[in-house]
């Protein structure tokens, strides 16, 4: 099989009912696999009864986004795999432009489509938009989105461009490269693990791109809302780990981030978000503990 589209699911029976029909209807010349991350709801029953053509990989517990995908991808040998969130609605011929671009550009390790919001289909979606970048301090942003503000898609980003990272919401990657680099970092559990993988790819000389001739709609915030303290914790901790692992200017950047992170914690505190302030402090504490596990 040339390509495997893998959807990671955890207690997402309703997501499967809502979004999987579009994937089945509009995906040709690729196998569709749902990797179930130890669900305790009716997900497997929904798959069996409503989607008999979809293959399943059943994991025995919730391994998180990163390790869940690693364990699923271990079991496929397709040339390409697509990491597709369970809350993504795909469009007709969504996959072909991604595969065509990868086939034509052997120096490209991963690509993503243009990603619009499922809630408001005229707008870009926060997680990926029209291609991801990193600023000098390691903060991620996108064409079509800076911080929490997204743009209306008026065709302003309809060109293929090289990017710093491709979103895990919908990411087509060379399976061999994914496996050779060890896949997503399981220690991240969730959030920014795809940015870390993309940074490792770029450090090995690979190119990444956004191919906006392909378009999908992403609900976003399906696991954790954007202002959830747990999400804040994971984003801050994992971002620091990512910089430590990959940046050639790590110590200068991390020195500045020390002050910026505590400034962010203070901002959360004065705006009444005590849980998020605590999350930032805990993220920095756990980053210091975890970084010793990485050999530079």
Secondary structure by P-SEA (a helix, b strand, c coil): ccbbbbbbbcccaaaaaccaaaaaaccccbbbbbbccccccaaaaaaacccccbbbbbbcccccaaaaaaaaaaaccccbbbbccccccccccccaaaaaaaaacccccccccbbbbcccccccccccccccccccccccccccccccccccccccccbbbbccccccccccccaaaaaaaccccccccccaaaaaaaaaaaaabbbbbbbcccccccccccccccccaaaaaaaaaaaaaaaaacccccaaaaaaaaaaaaaaaaaaaaacaaaaaaaaaaaaaaaaaccccccc
